Amino acid sequence: MAWAQPAAKRPATKAVSASLGKAIGETPESKRYTTLAEWKGLDNRERNTLLSRVGKATLNKHDNADIEWADWSWNPVTGCEHDCPYCYARDIAFSIYSPEVGFSPTLWPERLTAPANQRPPVADSVAAKNIFTCSMADLFGRWVPAEWIERLLGTVKQNSQEFPVPHQVSKAHVGVLFRIMRGSEPLSTCRRASGTRF
């Protein structure tokens, strides 16, 4: 049973949410995911607990012919609020995630450490060395909390020596990612400079 509830039935207070979680045997610390709506209701201690969780998840191996340039995907953040009518990720999300999650922006804390849990592939193909990061999300959407992005990018930096696989992101965000990763600009500055696209 998931911690999240449909918006119309969501408890009005954190105290009610906590008692509900205890009743069904789940707590925010043991839950597999946190939606953006739930994140907004957490205090800093609860947020830090989620972001520091160490999981056993690994990268997703796929052989989708439509994504010939990457054999791996990594989705510690899923969902989007753009509601594009042509979005492949939204269709997939509604087929694999519970209705409570769907395509709502969601953090999967135990997936954050997946690159550290994976051995680098031994292969000659370019696709075997590429990771499609957040293939099921718009990582740099304005609604995505900076803490989620910074934690994900921290994982990429921490594992760049042990797992020197290029992380692929949307072409629209390459410049922003480059400025953040080299440390020349903080995320907040990059977001303001990019305008309204994300």
Secondary structure, DSSP 8 states (H G I E B T S, - for coil): --S---GGG--SSHHHHHHHHHHTT--TTT-S-EEHHHHHT--HHHHHHHHT-------EE---TT-TT-SEEE-SEEB-SS--TT-HHHHHHHHHS-TTTTTS-EE-GGGTTGGGGS-----SSSGGG-EEETTTB-TT-TTS-HHHHHHHHHHHHHTTTTS---EE--GGGHHHHHHHHTTSS-HHHHHHHTTT--
